């Protein structure tokens, strides 16, 4: 925005915030930019009163009304991703958590699933991390005997293999294609809210 740091005032930052919000950037994106600017200014001992700054209001999200769980299960029945999505649906799991599951994370006797790993995509490619997005995300879930049996029947040679042999993009694309074909919301993340 063509203003030197030493000359910067809150009104300049407010103007920039308003301009960025007018371009359609979300409140979260604008706030991230403001937080970066604030940290940079503090690093150079430039103190401004950011309490005066007004961030854009959160925009109401498009109506992503959730379909009935039974409808989603019906659409996924018999597909190549049925079991993988059933894991997400039964455990309110993020896509990275589903992709991070190994057969060793399933207690086939007690019908439990231990979630403690996630798959992420970095500039270096796909990586697995032995932690989840938040500490509370590390959890053990009860799953049905039927789902345990379906997982156990998936082709695998060792307990150390990942249950889902697909990339994040492949799983999401297959899911979105099935949902779109049936007029349903295509965001995989909506599974967590069902």
LOKE-665393 format. One record per atom (N, C-alpha, C, O): x, y, z; residue in one letter. Coordinates in steps of 0.001 Angstrom, whole numbers, plus 500000, padded with zeros to 6 digits. Each point is the difference from the previous one (the first is absolute). Layout:
<pts>
XYZa ...
</pts>
This chain:
<pts>
500810498786500000x 499190501214500000x 500843501264500000x 499510501083500322x 501767498775499314x 500855501155499726x 500229500927501188x 500249501190499805x 499671498293501431x 500281500825501176x 501201499403500712x 500041498798500260x 500943502048500057x 501180499512500694x 499644499668501444x 499164500670500606x 501468498298499945x 499692499560501362x 500118501131501010x 499154500127500885x 501873500687499000x 500217501071500992x 498913501079499920x 499792500739500962x 499521499352497904x 498942501000499836x 498597499426500223x 499008500725499927x 500919497987500340x 498719499303500075x 499170500441501200x 500516500132501110x 498209500090498660x 499057500348501071x 498824499017499913x 499794499334498986x 499457500602502094x 498847499092500052x 499016500311498869x 499400499078499447x 500423502178500202x 499058500342498911x 500457499382498680x 499171499613499177x 502151500294500616x 500512499359498783x 499678498507500004x 499616499423498983x 500551499978502178x 499717498554500126x 498502499763499819x 499592499045499338x 499588501834501256x 498548499857499855x 499593500111498536x 499150499245499528x 501455501694499759x 499703500168498576x 500346498714499235x 499234499537499156x 501937499901501161x 500433498762499333x 499061498843500333x 499654499201499130x 499936500715502142x 499056498948500410x 498703500132499208x 499468499011499496x 500033502204500401x 498743500231499269x 500139499633498525x 499092499413499413x 502044500932499995x 500229499678498589x 500060498490499778x 499403499472499062x 501329499847501819x 500128498542499855x 498654499309500219x 499669499047499294x 499560501428501676x 498672499421500246x 499088500227498801x 499198499134499653x 500926502035499712x 499171500319498825x 500326499079498824x 499156499774499133x 502073499693500838x 500390499066498940x 499390498617500211x 500086499131499133x 499293500677502040x 499359498720500275x 500793499081500901x 499621498845500193x 501487501651500369x 500775499146500909x 499209499760501280x 499266500877500455x 500883497949500117x 499266499659501213x 500567500740501202x 501128500491499963x 498097499583501082x 500456500633501247x 501258499308500505x 500942500656500444x 499069498041499487x 501138499224500490x 501283500345499223x 501065500150500600x 498837499974498085x 501156500338499175x 500504501396500325x 501204500216500140x 497866500738499981x 500379501371500332x 500644500048501381x 501013500674500190x 498407498617500772x 500555499983501361x 501404499407500007x 500870500489500721x 499362498474498492x 501342499409499910x 501013501028499488x 501119500083500506x 498478500695498491x 500870501051499478x 500280501070501036x 501131500472500125x 497841499912500620x 500154501011501055x 500929499472501093x 500862500729500490x 498964498015499888x 500857499409501037x 501461499963499558x 500897500265500801x 499344499411497936x 501371500001499471x 500584501410500029x 501150500195500395x 498052500784499185x 500454501389500014x 500309500450501423x 501019500648500243x 498109499012500689x 500193500390501404x 501310499420500544x 500764500707500658x 499494498020499071x 501228499355500467x 501229500646499373x 501021500178500665x 498882500172498058x 501115500647499305x 500288501372500603x 501155500351500240x 497791500419500002x 500173501327500590x 500626499903501388x 500906500763500336x 498604498290500470x 500558499822501344x 501467499604499938x 500792500416500845x 499575498784498159x 501395499597499832x 500897501218499778x 501141500036500461x 498324500964498823x 500759501221499720x 499687501113501013x 500275501172499744x 499144498450501414x 499681500945501084x 499095501138499552x 500129501130500472x 498954498567498615x 498996500977499573x 498691499563500646x 499415498990499609x 500132501772501375x 498818499625500767x 498797500833499545x 500019501229500057x 498950498080499497x 498752500649499608x 498871499380500820x 500100498857500446x 498834501902499745x 498864499509500771x 499037499242499078x 499095500586499407x 501119498116500489x 499178499175499112x 498588499789500539x 499144499469499293x 500600500944501957x 498653499847500569x 498988500875499267x 498800499723500014x 501694501329499349x 499114500912499258x 499600499427498640x 499061500485499368x 501650498489500189x 499789499436498669x 498703499185499950x 499729499197500893x 499486501014498069x 498744499253499813x 500182499007498869x 500203500387498849x 499724498346501476x 500095498938498979x 498632499807499354x 498977500333500599x 501002499133498186x 498692499755499360x 499207498957500784x 500565499142500678x 498130500956499211x 499148499018500669x 500064498677499262x 500245499953498795x 499532498983501943x 499965498658499402x 498798499934499079x 498879500331500387x 501376499237498386x 498901499881499040x 499222498730500290x 500586498963500310x 498085501118499589x 499237498761500174x 500361499021498884x 500108500377498833x 500072498379501546x 500398498991499014x 498805499597499149x 498846500090500419x 501470499469498389x 498951499507499103x 499286498843500673x 500604499269500785x 498147500564498924x 499218498955500640x 500496498626499555x 499682499508498917x 501101499908501959x 500467498639499756x 499180499066500887x 500551499289500840x 498135500717498969x 499166499166500844x 500450498551499847x 500238499501498900x 499864499862502236x 500539498648500014x 498944498986499588x 498855500070500447x 501526499000498711x 499070498930499646x 499862499035501177x 500791500039500942x 498228499124498995x 499844498964501025x 501154499016499882x 500456499683498902x 500003499845502234x 501105499051500042x 499672498748499182x 500861499475499293x 497922500059500803x 499607498792499262x 500092500215498491x 500326499073499259x 499383502166500277x 500109500308498568x 501446499874499532x 500278499438498941x 500635501095501867x 501422499957499635x 500482498556499973x 500688499596499063x 498959499625501949x 500388498587500037x 499457499250498793x 500685499155499424x 498088501156500198x 499390499341498843x 500774500328498719x 500248499115499181x 500132502145500648x 500742500409498803x 501388499364499935x 500505499711498915x 500104500073502239x 501356499454500038x 500027498472499958x 501048499405499748x 497810499964500497x 499926498545500059x 500523499373498710x 499543500333498906x 501406498771501231x 500537499270498867x 501057500744499207x 500519499468499018x 499817501764501390x 501038500750499273x 501381499619500531x 500123499352501039x 500899501057498240x 501374499686500410x 500429500764501245x 501026499679500599x 498201501325499795x 500371500794501175x 499017499832501159x 500059500750500974x 499050498287498929x 498964499807501021x 500593499884501403x 499570500712500908x 501398498413499284x 500562499751501338x 500745501233500503x 499907500345501178x 500828500314497938x 500776501174500408x 499077501119500484x 500286500660500999x 498615499548498292x 499046501032500400x 499231499581501245x 499646500840500827x 500097497868499307x 499328499499501207x 500853500299501229x 499466500323501061x 501846499573498804x 500892500354501106x 499791501464500393x 499855500318501180x 500131500559497832x 499825501426500266x 498624500280500593x 499872500782500942x 499100498580498506x 498640500216500477x 499805499485501422x 499312500633500801x 501290498221499516x 499838499422501334x 500833500713501056x 499658499986501183x 501426500630498392x 500901500575500987x 500124501501499970x 500856500557500688x 498313500122498533x 500123501461499873x 501453500376499738x 500562500865500672x 500032498477498346x 501422500164499739x 500261500957498850x 499218500099499055x 501897500598501051x 500494500828498900x 500588499077498937x 500359498859500292x 499737501631498485x 500517499174498914x 501442499562500286x 500368498865499697x 500447502018500879x 501388499655500322x 500090498898501043x 500909499171499960x 498133500822500986x 499972498954501028x 499625498652499398x 500575498973500360x 498464501033498727x 499607498760499329x 501193499436499224x 500279498802500048x 500420502089499234x 501141499573499195x 501189499569500857x 500875499278499521x 499165501148501719x 501105499651500893x 499790498709500768x 500881499586500754x 497983499771499076x 499712498766500753x 500747498793499444x 500057499778498791x 500509499457502126x 500612498718499639x 499145498877500578x 499188500224500897x 501002498585498586x 499255498849500521x 500324499785501476x 499161499506500754x 502048500861499661x 500387499839501405x 499243500963500917x 500036499836501220x 499289501152498225x 499215500946500801x 498603499470500309x 499241500637500731x 500422498217498723x 498671499414500207x 500111498832500973x 500798499085499800x 498401500959501244x 499890498867500924x 498805499185499507x 498845500341500253x 501465498581499041x 498944499202499370x 499216499171501007x 498920499506499675x 501591500332501527x 499301499240501042x 499033500913500757x 498832499663500193x 501673501493500231x 499176500931500775x 499198500974499116x 499198500785500505x 501027499155498179x 499328500886499029x 500278501470500314x 499089500809500172x 502186499495499895x 500421501367500300x 500997500483498951x 500693499210499359x 499356502090500489x 500867500640499023x 500788501085500722x 499422500896500615x 501904499015499305x 500860500985500674x 500494501001498962x 500720499640499069x 498887501619501100x 500372501060499060x 501111500827500636x 499794500661501018x 501377499294498370x 501142500726500568x 500990500452498927x 501097500463500314x 498515499401498438x 500908500320498894x 499185500690498905x 498798499771499860x 501874501067499380x 499320500662498894x 500916500062498783x 501225499998500118x 498157500057498731x 500759500174498759x 499872501462499601x 498908500569500003x 502227500028499656x 499973501382499533x 500743500084498676x 500819499141499675x 498884501894499577x 500695500235498739x 500864501241500194x 499496501066500354x 501803498791499414x 500932501115500146x 500650500265498644x 499704499330499011x 501182501652500964x 500718500282498759x 500890498832499606x 500403499888498842x 499910499232502122x 500821498814499726x 499162498780499620x 500546498926499749x 498142501235500208x 499124498882499667x 499178499564501200x 499816500760500950x 499692498012498998x 499163499466501066x 500860499561501173x 501019499332499824x 498551501058501394x 500700499599501220x 498975499523501016x 498838500404499969x 501608498739500923x 499159499526501094x 500589500536501299x 501211499937500212x 497933500586500651x 500437500544501283x 499312499232501120x 498806499709499921x 501948499966501115x 499432499264501132x 499331500939501000x 500238499917501205x 498942500955498287x 499157500859500816x 498874500495499110x 500059499877498776x 498928500675501841x 498852500503499244x 499961501514500093x 500898500616500575x 498071499979498865x 499901501454499923x 500026500640501387x 500646501029500196x 498657498370500762x 499993500509501375x 500248498831500941x 499768498852499621x 500701501412501604x 500199498904500964x 498724499197500260x 500060498788500203x 498786501884499792x 498727499301500233x 499628499079498846x 499159499113500145x 501482501110498697x 499704499168498836x 500584498598500132x 499587499085499287x 501367500742501614x 500539498659500250x 498978499308500884x 499757500415501133x 499641498515498329x 498874499389500702x 499841498544499610x 500567499538499010x 498651499747501786x 499645498618499697x 498486499949499848x 499261500466500867x 500290498965498030x 498571499944499694x 499505498565499966x 500733499080499638x 498024500747500741x 499332498713499804x 499490499963498570x 499431500976499512x 500770497904499823x 499446499823498662x 499225498695499973x 500184499138500860x 498964500725498167x 499137498816499946x 500794498746499647x 501069500064499393x 498388498822500998x 500601498710499659x 500043499822498483x 500954499448499452x 497995501029499882x 499931499909498531x 501116500796499344x 500643499519499067x 499593501709501422x 501072500824499437x 501360499355500263x 500882500036499142x 499286499379502035x 501252499275500302x 500223498881498982x 501106499814499493x 497841499460500225x 500096498892499053x 500338500519498599x 500819499408499297x 498544501705500301x 500284500579498684x 501461500444499892x 500642499791498971x 499876500818502090x 501404500437499999x 500922498796499906x 500955499986499223x 498742499007501581x 500837498796500028x 500019499296498644x 501000499383499630x 497899500709499634x 499902499327498701x 500636500785498851x 500096499494498882x 500336501731501387x 500698500760498956x 501343499325499728x 500627499485500926x 499820500511497827x 501272499333499700x 501182500707500680x 500222501198499820x 500518498026500958x 501215500517500625x 500878498832500418x 499525498884500211x 501770501400499905x 500955498951500347x 500556500150501398x 500487499027500576x 499452502190499993x 500525500177501353x 499179501030500755x 499283500807499408x 500835499147501902x 499281500934500871x 500572501413499890x 499364500961500433x 501831499170498991x 500668501294499893x 499568500771498751x 500426501138499805x 498747498267499359x 499534500678498784x 498899501005500347x 499269499840500978x 500636501195498194x 498912500962500150x 498720499385499444x 500013499324498971x 498891500922501723x 498712499431499597x 499562500561498646x 499512499263499144x 500665502045500672x 499581500645498754x 501215500114499076x 500929500751500298x 499078498522498595x 501151500013499102x 499933501117498951x 500679499937498975x 498502501079501287x 499803501085499040x 500645501287500486x 500259500172501191x 499994500721497876x 500462501339500371x 498786500803500468x 498855499614499766x 501415501490500888x 498944500907500449x 499147500442498807x 498771500006500066x 501903500361498852x 499299500478498806x 499112498911499403x 498867500266499599x 501648498513500344x 499225498901499412x 498758499694500834x 498912499822499452x 501246500116501877x 498856499712500866x 498963501118499891x 498808499741499836x 501656501493500256x 499077501135499924x 499287500032498648x 498791500222499939x 501957499558498982x 499402500056498659x 498932498937499817x 498932500275499454x 501352498513501001x 499005498921499858x 498748500302500812x 498878499802499534x 501332500679501684x 498867500349500859x 499173501125499358x 498776499901499903x 501902501161499664x 499313501158499423x 499232499615498742x 498896500493499768x 501684498630499424x 499334499574498758x 498692499269500309x 498983500237499348x 501047498881501640x 498791499249500375x 498935500943500541x 498828499898499636x 501583501023501236x 499039500926500603x 499416500957498940x 498792500240499973x 502064500292499170x 499546500950498977x 499003499338499055x 498992500599499625x 501303498161499997x 499125499265499084x 498602499837500592x 499023499846499268x 500890500190502063x 498721499800500679x 499448501281500622x 499078499953500814x 501493501197498796x 499485501281500468x 500248500283501473x 499230500725500630x 501833498711499924x 500328500189501417x 501195500931500148x 500766500181499053x 499403500419502144x 501198500813500246x 501256499148499810x 500033498841500413x 500993501730498965x 501173499207499630x 501178500121500964x 501010499323499809x 498893501507501206x 501123500167500924x 500130498794500913x 499063499659500722x 502091499697499250x 500248498842500841x 499909500390501477x 499578499205500838x 500826502035499466x 500011500460501389x 498606499995500627x 499868499913501221x 499098500179497948x 498628499988500541x 499673498677500690x 499104499942500841x 501620498999498803x 499783498704500638x 500176500120501509x 499304499329500762x 501628501527499677x 500259500150501429x 498804500576500747x 499869499794501206x 499263500922498096x 498885500685500654x 498749499147500060x 499023500371500651x 501000498487498674x 498782499173499935x 499792499229501292x 499028499254500124x 
</pts>
